[in-house]
């Protein structure tokens, strides 16, 4: 007969998972309260990568029998602490900011699509058009700018019913205009 042990667990394993989950959940709450809202922010690709690593660590602590809650909590604290240190250092050093963070990139200015930039950043025209539709753009002349943000998201700035809206240069202050 086929081994079906992957399909069920004994009560001891379930109780261990319950305890690990509750304890790591409490640790997440405590560390988030200490570190603040930035803990799970997607402000940069670095933050996003740390958030994924934290999720992986939490999952392995909750479900791996060989992973102790103490080790998981320690690793969680280290990741969040390192994130806080790097965020602090980035605020103080332009060099570190440039080394660690990506720059947002202009994909579209007005109705002009920058195809060379799309190609350079491996964004397809259909990806861009999907984001324009999500932003309720119905005509290219409504677009003020489309920007590939540091997180990989595409922001679309557009005119609403006010066709006189203009794009402030300050909004594009740190955006690479390729």
C-alpha positions as CSV (number, residue, x, y, z in Angstrom):
1,X,0.0,0.0,0.0
2,X,1.1,3.5,-0.8
3,X,2.7,5.6,2.0
4,X,0.1,8.4,2.9
5,X,2.1,9.9,5.8
6,X,2.3,13.2,3.9
7,X,-1.5,13.5,4.1
8,X,-1.9,13.5,7.9
9,X,-0.1,14.5,11.1
10,X,-0.2,13.2,14.6
11,X,-1.5,15.4,17.5
12,X,2.0,16.0,18.8
13,X,3.1,17.6,15.5
14,X,-0.1,19.6,15.3
15,X,0.4,20.9,18.8
16,X,4.0,21.8,18.0
17,X,2.9,23.7,14.9
18,X,0.2,25.5,17.0
19,X,2.7,26.6,19.7
20,X,5.4,27.6,17.1
21,X,2.8,29.6,15.2
22,X,1.5,31.5,18.2
23,X,5.0,32.2,19.5
24,X,6.4,33.5,16.2
25,X,3.2,35.5,15.6
26,X,3.8,37.2,19.0
27,X,7.4,37.8,18.1
28,X,6.4,39.4,14.8
29,X,4.0,41.8,16.7
30,X,6.7,42.7,19.2
31,X,9.4,43.3,16.5
32,X,7.0,45.3,14.3
33,X,6.0,47.5,17.3
34,X,9.6,48.1,18.1
35,X,10.8,48.7,14.5
36,X,7.6,50.5,13.3
37,X,5.7,50.5,10.1
38,X,8.8,50.3,7.9
39,X,9.2,46.6,8.9
40,X,7.0,45.4,6.1
41,X,7.0,48.4,3.8
42,X,7.8,48.0,0.1
43,X,9.7,51.2,-0.2
44,X,12.5,49.7,-2.2
45,X,13.5,46.4,-3.7
46,X,15.7,45.8,-0.6
47,X,12.7,46.2,1.7
48,X,10.7,43.8,-0.5
49,X,13.5,41.2,-0.4
50,X,13.7,41.5,3.4
51,X,9.9,41.1,3.6
52,X,10.1,37.9,1.6
53,X,13.0,36.6,3.7
54,X,11.0,37.3,6.9
55,X,8.0,35.4,5.5
56,X,10.2,32.5,4.6
57,X,11.7,32.5,8.1
58,X,8.3,32.7,9.7
59,X,7.0,29.8,7.6
60,X,10.0,27.6,8.3
61,X,9.8,28.3,12.0
62,X,6.1,27.4,12.1
63,X,6.2,24.2,10.0
64,X,9.7,22.7,10.4
65,X,10.0,20.3,13.3
66,X,13.8,20.8,13.3
67,X,13.5,24.6,13.5
68,X,13.2,25.9,17.1
69,X,11.1,28.9,17.9
70,X,14.2,30.4,19.6
71,X,16.2,30.2,16.4
72,X,13.4,31.5,14.3
73,X,12.8,34.5,16.6
74,X,16.5,35.2,16.8
75,X,16.7,35.1,13.0
76,X,13.6,37.3,12.7
77,X,15.1,39.8,15.1
78,X,18.4,39.8,13.1
79,X,16.7,40.5,9.8
80,X,14.5,43.3,11.2
81,X,17.5,44.7,13.1
82,X,19.7,44.7,9.9
83,X,16.8,46.3,8.0
84,X,16.6,49.1,10.5
85,X,20.4,49.6,10.5
86,X,20.5,49.7,6.7
87,X,17.5,52.1,6.6
88,X,19.3,54.4,9.0
89,X,22.6,54.2,7.1
90,X,20.8,54.9,3.8
91,X,19.4,58.1,5.3
92,X,22.8,59.2,6.3
93,X,24.9,58.2,3.3
94,X,24.1,59.0,-0.3
95,X,26.8,56.4,-1.3
96,X,24.9,53.7,0.5
97,X,21.6,54.9,-0.8
98,X,22.9,54.7,-4.4
99,X,24.6,51.3,-3.7
100,X,21.5,49.6,-2.2
101,X,18.5,51.3,-3.8
102,X,17.3,51.2,-7.4
103,X,16.2,54.5,-9.0
104,X,12.7,54.9,-10.4
105,X,12.7,55.1,-14.2
106,X,10.5,57.1,-16.6
107,X,8.7,54.7,-19.0
108,X,6.4,57.2,-20.5
109,X,6.3,61.0,-20.5
110,X,3.0,62.4,-21.8
111,X,1.7,60.2,-24.6
112,X,5.3,59.3,-25.6
113,X,6.3,55.7,-24.7
114,X,10.1,55.2,-24.1
115,X,10.5,51.9,-25.9
116,X,14.2,51.8,-25.3
117,X,13.6,52.0,-21.6
118,X,11.0,49.3,-21.7
119,X,13.5,47.1,-23.5
120,X,16.3,47.9,-21.1
121,X,14.2,47.1,-18.0
122,X,12.5,44.1,-19.6
123,X,9.0,45.6,-19.5
124,X,6.7,44.7,-22.3
125,X,4.4,47.2,-24.0
126,X,1.5,45.0,-22.9
127,X,2.6,45.3,-19.2
128,X,2.6,49.1,-19.5
129,X,-0.7,49.1,-21.3
130,X,-2.2,46.9,-18.5
131,X,-1.0,49.4,-15.9
132,X,-2.5,52.3,-17.9
133,X,-5.9,50.5,-18.0
134,X,-5.6,49.8,-14.2
135,X,-5.2,53.5,-13.7
136,X,-8.4,54.2,-15.8
137,X,-6.5,55.8,-18.6
138,X,-8.6,55.7,-21.8
139,X,-6.5,57.9,-24.1
140,X,-2.7,58.4,-24.3
141,X,-3.1,62.1,-24.0
142,X,-4.4,61.6,-20.4
143,X,-1.0,60.3,-19.4
144,X,1.4,62.7,-17.6
145,X,4.0,60.0,-16.8
146,X,4.4,56.3,-16.2
147,X,7.2,55.4,-13.8
148,X,8.8,52.0,-13.0
149,X,9.2,52.4,-9.2
150,X,12.0,51.0,-7.1
151,X,9.7,48.2,-6.0
152,X,9.0,47.0,-9.5
153,X,5.6,48.6,-9.5
154,X,4.5,50.9,-12.3
155,X,2.9,54.2,-11.2
156,X,0.7,56.0,-13.7
157,X,0.2,59.8,-13.3
158,X,-2.7,61.0,-15.4
159,X,-5.2,63.7,-15.9
160,X,-8.6,62.9,-14.6
161,X,-11.6,65.0,-15.7
162,X,-9.4,68.1,-15.3
163,X,-7.6,68.1,-18.7
164,X,-5.5,71.1,-17.6
165,X,-3.5,69.1,-15.1
166,X,0.2,69.5,-15.4
167,X,3.1,67.4,-14.1
168,X,5.3,69.1,-11.6
169,X,9.0,68.6,-12.0
170,X,9.2,68.0,-8.2
171,X,7.2,64.8,-8.7
172,X,10.0,63.5,-11.0
173,X,12.8,64.7,-8.8
174,X,14.6,61.3,-8.4
175,X,13.4,59.6,-11.5
176,X,15.9,58.5,-14.1
177,X,14.8,60.0,-17.4
178,X,16.9,57.8,-19.7
